[in-house]
């Protein structure tokens, strides 16, 4: 006598056969049959469980900002960059200062534009209201508060005459080239407030846009007279060229 035992079916929550959610016959997103559930084998987490695994997410960097940066204009005016040690040194120091302050400018939303102009004629000197070589201006304002000059041997060798070039006064000391800290402080003053305001002046609050440079505006209204020192230099260069 043979006895037959009836097999019982184990149903999932959806009434399917075997497995979970949709049973063993459930098809994944790819449409193929498999032992997986819900959306096929790809729906399983790393432990092999299905329907209960947490989705993995990948953090993506935010897109670059497209905001328009505020501009800082730096004018470097000079007589010569081949012989004059003061002009060459000033240009090098300016490049180093900009490299150090670039990260701050970017963070504050500023972009610096540098105009390097060789003043090789009286006409250009008048156009740029050039008073001494070399000159650094930030947003039209000379970073050297007072004009001082001393004999420049290299420019004298260049033109065959005695020529004076700029000396830079910073924190009570006189230099033949502007110290890097002097240039950096001048740039940051243009970024964080009125360059003429004292550090304790509330009008120079950090984050405020630079105020219009009244000193530069006043200078532009004054009649320009070519300094005798520069006139002598240009004439000596002409004489050498014949």
Residue, then its C-alpha position, 0 to 999 in steps of 0.5 A: x500500500x502506497x501513501x502519497x503526501x501532498x506537498x504544501x505551497x508556501x505563499x509570500x505576501x503577494x500570494x506567489x510561490x516561494x521567495x519573497x514579494x513576487x515569488x520565484x517566478x517574479x521577473x526583474x527589471x531586465x525581464x529575465x527569470x531568476x531567483x531574485x525578487x522585486x527588480x531582479x538580481x540587481x535589487x539585492x544588497x551586498x548581503x544577498x537579501x532583497x527588498x530590504x537592502x538600503x540604496x547606495x548613494x554617491x556624493x557629487x560636487x556642486x557645479x562651479x559657480x557662474x557668478x560674475x566676479x568683481x574686478x580689481x585693476x592693477x596698472x604696472x607702468x615702467x620705463x624698462x624691463x631689460x636693464x632697470x633693476x627697479x622695474x624688473x624687481x617690481x614686476x617680479x614682486x608683483x607676480x609673487x604678491x598676486x600668487x599669494x593673494x589669489x586664493x583670497x581674491x577667489x574666495x571674496x569673489x574678485x578677479x585681478x586684471x594686470x596691465x603692464x605698460x611700458x612708457x616709452x614716449x612723452x605722449x604715453x607718459x601724458x596719456x597715463x599721467x606718469x610721474x615716476x618709474x616704476x608705478x603701481x596703481x590699484x583701481x587707478x590709485x598709486x599704492x605709494x602714498x608719497x613720491x620719493x626718488x633716488x638715483x637709478x644707475x641702471x637707467x642712467x646706463x640705459x640713456x647716458x644721463x643721470x636719471x632718478x627712479x622711484x623709492x618706496x616708503x613702507x612702515x617707515x623704511x625706504x626701499x628701491x623695490x616695493x616690499x611684497x607685503x606692501x603690494x598685498x596690503x594694497x590689494x586687500x585694501x581695495x577688496x575689503x573697503x575704502x583704501x583711504x580709511x584707517x583700519x579702525x574706521x567703520x566705513x572700511x567694514x570687511x565684505x563691503x564693496x570698494x568705495x570709489x577712489x576719490x584720491x584717484x578722481x582728484x588726481x585725474x582732475x589736476x593738470x598733468x605736467x611731464x616731470x623734468x626727470x622723465x623729459x630728460x630720460x626720453x630726450x637722452x634715449x632719442x639722442x642715443x638712437x640718433 
